[in-house]
Structures are given as structure tokens and as C-alpha cells.
Amino acid sequence: MSRMIRARIDTAALRANYSRIKAVAAGRRAIAVVKANGYGHGAVTVARALEAADAFGVARLEEGVALREAGIRQPIVLLEGVVTRGQLQEAAAHRLELVVHEPGQIALLEDWRGPAPFALWLKLDTGMNRLGFRAEQFAAAHSRLAALAVPSSRLRVMTHFACADERDSPVTREQLARFSAIAAPLGLETSLCNSAGIFGWPDAHGDWVRPGLSLYGVSPFAGESAASLGLAPVMTLTSTVIAVRRVEQGEYVGYGRLWRAARESRVAILAAGYADGLLRGLPDGTPVVIRGRRAPLVGRVSMDMIAVDVTDLPDVEVGAAVELWGPSLPVEEVAARAASLAYELLCGVSSRVALEVTT
């Protein structure tokens, strides 16, 4: 069955992006982050395509289990860790590595008497104030992990930057200094950098990097294109023209009558809406690409449809394919039109959208 809206996943571009990231972070190992269903690209699809990945990162237990059940053998890191004994048991059964960021998780590990030890990532909060042990708590947390009855198979230390996407941020410099002062004396392997850190803060690469957005061919920096970083988009989201209508001068289009035709117009109706992952707040003028040419969105995004002014594209007919984002129209540009981020668009691609994988 052919669907009206499709997301083509270019695994060759994905592998090229991974290779580019590894080159930028020369000598470091990489945790390819595939949480949130691989940022909308399909976590299993991404993991199977990245046979060379050193490890994968997911947010939650069920994401890690799904990868194992799909046959993924590389290390898998639970970036949020676990919070119950049952989750700990399941993580052990699927050989998942754990981020440890709060005292209750240490207590679970202290009670653990399972047959196999865990590989652990002790998280230091250097200023993000989200997850991790504060500086004054860190030494005690490290001592407790070092004294586990079932010793960890491997212990590493990590943190997360709050402002790495600002290349000159004093906050990142402060976080890096704080991390170095506390973690360096331990002699453990380290991980600090997300995508922005990888490209913007080479002095912070540590031993492991954690590419997410850049892996999918999206720039983590406002005003800098993915192409300028040597990255290519992995997802191309396309829809289909399902109607072409004549709209008289002065008539309105869509809910709320927000767009009024300033001239006699041709308007194409596309099978794409917020139920597919488009943002309802995309404004008039947001571009789409039809046969290599841009055309502006007109009227409000609805659940299943959007309208596009194709008055200046007379050859557009029912059945024409339309690129909503991809190589000809960066997803960053589309997101910026709604004062949003590429993360929100990519992660919001719904199950109604068919994923088509190319190699």
C-alpha cells in the first residue's frame, strides 16, 4: 500500500555522517544516540545500518530492550538509568549499561546479587541541573559504586553541557573546568559531548562522544548549515498533492480564515498535517519544494492537510510529490519558521508516516 506521506531514510547518508563525526572526534569512541525512535528515523533501522558504531544510547529501558530483541549486539547505554529493581533485573537480562545519576540507583546496585556485573556511567552534574550528582555529592557516590558487593564490570564518568550550541559560551568553559577538576583525578574514561560539543568544543571530547542530532544530518548550531559541517540529511519527508483548487481574489483558505488571496490563485492541497508531525504553528510562507521549486504554505496547518500557493507553478497537478524537508529544504529551516527546533519536527514524525529505507 502506497501512503500519501512518506519519510525516506537514507542509510548511506547516516553512515557517512557517523564517519564524519568519528573523524571530527578523532580517536574517540562514539555512542550513537537512537532514543525517541532514532529521532523519528526508526531506532532499529538506524542501529542496523550503523554496524560500525561503538555503542548506542537510548533514554529508557524499553528502547534498549527493543534494540536487543532486534538483534543489536553493541553496547547499549540507558541514559536515564533505571529506577526499580524490576527494571534493573531486565537491564541485566539484556546486558544494558546504566547511567547512575541519583542515590536511589546506587542503592539498587548495592542490593544487586545477580550473576553478572553492570557497566556503569557515573554522571556528574556540572551545571545543567537536570540529572547527575552535584560536586559535593560526587565523591561519596563514586566511593559507594567502587565498594559494590558485585563490582561493576567497568566504571566511567560523564556529564552534559547546557550551552554547547553557543560556540563561545562561558557556561561551557565553566562546566568543562568543573568536570576536569573532579573527574580527572579518578583516571576513568569520560564522556561529555553531544553533537554541539563534538563540533564546537574539541577540547572537551574526552574518551567517548555522544552524537545525536548531527548523526541524522542536522546542524546543532543556529545559523550554521549541516552541509557546512560536512553532514547530509538522512530523512526526506515527502507528501502528495491531493487537490488543486482555484481561489478567487479576496477569498480565504483554511481554518480561522487566516490567509486571504491577494490575487486569483491556484492552491494545492497536500496530504500532510499535524497528525503526521508537522507543527500546527507553521506560518504562512513556510516553504515546501515541488519539482525543484519552492512554494509557500498558506493558511493554518490542519490535522491531515496543508495548503500551498502554486499560482506561479502552473504545472503542479494532483499526484505531484512534495518535499516537506530533506536535501532541498533543511529541516532546520522549516523548524525555524515556527520558532522551534529540528528535534521537535524529527521526533514528532508519527506512525502514520511510512518509513522507506534506502541504502
C-alpha positions in Angstrom: 0.0 0.0 0.0 1.4 3.4 -1.0 0.9 6.1 1.5 0.4 9.7 0.7 3.1 10.8 3.1 6.5 9.1 3.4 9.8 9.5 5.2 12.7 8.2 3.1 15.6 7.2 5.4 19.0 7.3 3.6 21.2 4.9 5.5 24.2 5.7 3.3 24.0 9.3 4.5 23.6 8.0 8.0 26.8 6.0 7.8 28.6 8.9 6.1 27.5 11.2 9.0 28.8 8.7 11.6 32.1 8.6 9.8 32.3 12.4 9.6 31.7 12.6 13.4 34.3 10.0 14.1 36.8 12.0 12.0 36.0 15.2 13.9 36.3 13.4 17.2 39.5 11.7 16.1 40.5 8.7 18.2 37.3 8.9 20.4 34.7 6.2 20.5 31.1 7.2 19.8 27.7 6.4 21.4 25.2 6.8 18.6 22.1 8.2 20.2 19.0 6.5 18.9 16.5 7.5 21.6 13.0 8.7 20.6 12.8 6.1 17.9 16.1 7.2 16.4 14.9 10.9 16.4 12.0 9.7 14.2 14.2 7.8 11.8 13.5 4.3 13.3 15.8 3.2 16.1 16.2 -0.4 14.8 16.7 0.9 11.2 19.4 3.2 12.4 21.1 0.7 14.7 21.2 -2.0 12.0 22.7 0.5 9.5 25.4 1.5 11.9 27.3 -1.8 12.2 30.5 0.2 12.9 29.0 2.1 15.9 30.9 1.6 19.1 27.7 1.8 21.2 24.2 3.0 21.1 22.4 5.4 23.5 18.8 5.3 24.5 16.8 7.2 27.1 14.7 4.4 28.6 14.7 0.7 29.3 12.0 -0.3 26.7 14.1 1.4 23.9 17.1 -0.7 24.9 15.1 -3.9 25.1 13.7 -3.3 21.6 17.2 -3.0 20.2 18.3 -6.2 21.8 15.2 -8.0 20.6 16.0 -6.8 17.1 19.4 -8.4 17.3 21.6 -5.4 18.1 24.8 -6.7 19.8 26.8 -3.5 20.5 26.8 -2.0 24.0 23.6 0.0 24.8 23.6 2.7 27.3 20.5 3.7 29.3 21.0 7.4 29.5 18.3 7.8 32.2 19.3 4.6 34.0 16.7 2.5 35.9 14.5 3.4 38.9 13.2 0.0 40.2 14.6 -3.4 41.0 12.4 -4.9 38.2 14.0 -2.6 35.7 17.4 -3.4 37.0 16.7 -7.1 36.5 15.5 -6.5 33.0 18.5 -4.3 32.2 20.8 -7.2 33.4 19.0 -9.7 31.3 19.5 -7.6 28.2 23.1 -6.6 29.0 22.4 -2.9 29.1 24.8 -0.3 30.5 23.5 2.1 33.1 23.9 5.8 33.7 23.8 6.4 37.5 22.7 9.9 38.4 20.9 9.7 41.8 21.3 7.9 45.2 18.4 5.5 44.7 20.1 4.0 41.7 23.2 3.3 43.8 21.0 1.6 46.5 19.6 -0.7 43.9 23.1 -1.7 42.8 24.2 -2.2 46.4 21.4 -4.7 46.8 22.1 -6.4 43.5 23.3 -10.0 43.7 22.8 -11.0 40.1 25.2 -13.3 38.2 26.7 -10.5 36.0 28.0 -7.0 36.9 26.9 -3.9 35.1 29.0 -1.4 33.1 28.2 1.9 34.8 28.4 5.6 33.8 28.5 7.8 36.8 27.0 11.2 36.0 28.4 14.5 37.4 26.1 17.5 37.3 28.4 20.3 36.3 25.7 22.9 35.9 22.9 21.5 33.7 20.9 20.9 36.9 18.9 18.1 35.4 20.5 14.7 36.1 23.7 13.9 38.0 25.4 14.2 41.3 26.4 17.7 42.4 30.1 18.3 43.0 29.7 17.9 46.8 27.9 14.6 46.4 30.1 13.1 43.7 33.0 11.7 45.8 30.5 9.8 48.1 28.7 8.4 45.0 31.9 7.3 43.5 33.0 5.6 46.7 29.7 3.7 47.0 30.0 2.4 43.4 33.6 1.4 44.0 32.6 -0.6 47.0 29.7 -2.6 45.4 29.4 -6.2 46.5 29.1 -7.1 42.8 31.7 -4.8 41.3 30.9 -3.0 38.1 32.5 -4.6 35.0 33.5 -1.0 34.0 33.0 2.4 35.6 33.1 5.6 33.5 32.2 9.2 34.3 30.1 11.6 32.2 28.4 15.0 32.2 26.1 17.0 29.9 26.6 20.6 28.6 23.8 23.1 28.8 25.0 25.6 26.2 27.4 23.7 23.9 25.5 25.1 20.9 26.9 28.5 21.7 30.5 28.3 20.5 31.8 31.0 22.9 29.7 30.2 25.9 31.4 30.9 29.2 29.0 28.4 30.7 30.5 25.5 28.8 34.0 26.6 29.7 32.9 26.6 33.4 31.3 23.2 33.1 34.4 21.7 31.4 36.7 23.2 34.1 34.4 21.8 36.9 34.3 18.4 35.3 38.1 18.2 34.8 38.8 19.2 38.4 36.6 16.5 39.8 36.8 13.7 37.2 40.4 13.8 36.1 42.0 12.5 39.4 39.9 9.4 39.1 41.6 8.2 35.9 38.3 6.9 34.4 37.1 7.1 30.9 35.0 10.1 30.2 32.1 11.3 28.1 31.0 15.0 27.8 30.0 15.9 24.3 26.7 15.8 22.4 26.6 16.9 18.8 27.3 20.6 19.5 30.1 19.7 21.8 31.7 17.4 19.2 31.8 20.2 16.5 32.1 23.2 18.8 34.3 22.2 21.7 37.2 19.9 20.6 39.0 20.3 23.9 36.0 18.6 25.6 35.9 15.4 23.5 37.0 13.1 26.3 37.1 9.4 25.5 33.5 9.0 24.3 31.3 11.3 22.4 27.5 11.1 22.1 26.3 12.2 18.7 22.5 12.6 18.3 21.2 15.4 16.0 24.3 15.5 13.9 24.1 11.8 13.2 20.9 12.5 11.3 22.4 15.3 9.2 21.2 18.3 11.2 23.3 21.2 12.4 23.2 21.8 16.2 24.1 25.4 15.7 21.7 28.2 14.8 22.8 29.9 11.6 25.2 27.1 10.5 24.1 24.6 7.9 24.6 20.9 8.2 26.4 21.0 4.9 29.0 23.4 6.4 29.7 20.7 9.0 30.1 18.0 6.4 26.8 16.4 7.2 23.9 15.2 4.9 20.2 14.9 5.8 19.1 11.3 6.5 15.4 11.9 6.3 13.4 13.3 3.3 9.8 13.8 4.2 7.5 13.9 1.2 3.8 14.3 0.7 1.4 14.2 -2.2 -0.8 16.8 -3.9 -4.4 15.5 -3.5 -6.3 18.5 -5.0 -5.6 21.7 -6.9 -8.2 24.5 -6.4 -8.8 27.9 -7.9 -9.2 30.6 -5.2 -10.7 33.9 -6.2 -9.1 37.2 -5.1 -10.3 38.1 -1.7 -11.3 34.5 -0.7 -9.8 32.8 2.3 -8.2 29.4 2.8 -8.3 27.1 5.9 -9.4 27.2 9.5 -9.8 30.6 11.0 -9.6 32.3 7.6 -6.1 33.4 8.3 -4.9 33.7 4.7 -6.6 35.8 2.1 -5.8 35.6 -1.6 -4.4 38.9 -2.8 -5.0 37.7 -6.4 -6.7 34.9 -8.2 -4.7 31.9 -7.1 -4.1 28.2 -7.5 -3.8 26.4 -4.2 -2.5 22.8 -3.9 -3.8 20.7 -1.0 -1.3 18.3 0.4 -1.8 15.1 2.5 0.2 16.3 5.5 -0.8 17.8 8.8 -0.1 17.9 12.5 -1.2 14.2 12.8 1.8 13.4 10.7 4.2 15.5 12.7 4.0 19.0 11.1 3.8 21.8 13.6 0.4 23.5 13.7 2.2 26.8 14.3 4.0 26.8 10.9 3.2 30.2 9.5 2.2 31.4 6.0 5.2 31.5 3.8 6.8 28.3 5.2 8.3 26.7 2.0 7.8 23.3 0.5 9.6 22.1 -2.6 7.6 20.9 -5.7 9.6 19.7 -8.7 12.7 21.6 -7.5 10.9 24.9 -6.9 9.7 26.4 -3.6 6.1 27.2 -2.9 4.7 28.9 0.3 2.3 27.4 2.8 -0.9 29.4 3.1 -3.5 29.1 5.9 -3.4 27.1 9.1 -1.9 23.6 9.3 -4.8 21.2 10.0 -4.8 17.6 11.2 -4.5 15.9 7.8 -3.8 18.7 5.2 -1.9 21.8 4.4 -2.5 24.3 1.6 0.3 25.7 -0.6 0.1 28.6 -3.1 1.2 27.2 -6.5 -0.1 30.1 -8.6 3.4 30.6 -10.0 3.9 26.8 -10.6 1.3 26.1 -13.3 2.4 22.6 -14.0 1.6 21.3 -10.5 -1.1 18.6 -10.6 -2.8 16.1 -8.4 -0.4 13.3 -7.6 2.7 15.5 -7.6 5.3 14.7 -4.9 6.3 17.5 -2.5 9.3 17.7 -0.3 8.4 19.0 3.2 12.1 18.8 4.3 15.2 17.0 3.1 18.1 17.7 0.8 16.4 20.6 -0.9 14.9 22.1 2.2 16.7 21.7 5.5 14.5 20.6 8.4 16.3 23.3 10.5 14.8 26.0 8.2 11.3 24.6 8.5 11.5 24.4 12.3 12.9 28.0 12.5 9.7 29.2 10.8 7.7 28.1 13.8 10.4 29.3 16.3 11.0 25.6 17.0 13.9 23.1 16.6 14.6 20.4 14.2 14.4 17.9 17.2 10.7 18.6 17.5 9.9 18.0 13.9 12.0 14.9 13.5 10.9 13.3 16.8 7.3 14.2 16.0 7.0 12.2 12.8 4.1 10.0 13.5 3.4 6.3 12.9 1.1 7.3 10.1 4.1 8.3 8.0 5.6 5.4 6.1 9.3 4.9 6.6 11.1 3.9 3.4 14.7 2.8 3.9 17.4 3.2 1.2 21.0 2.0 1.3 
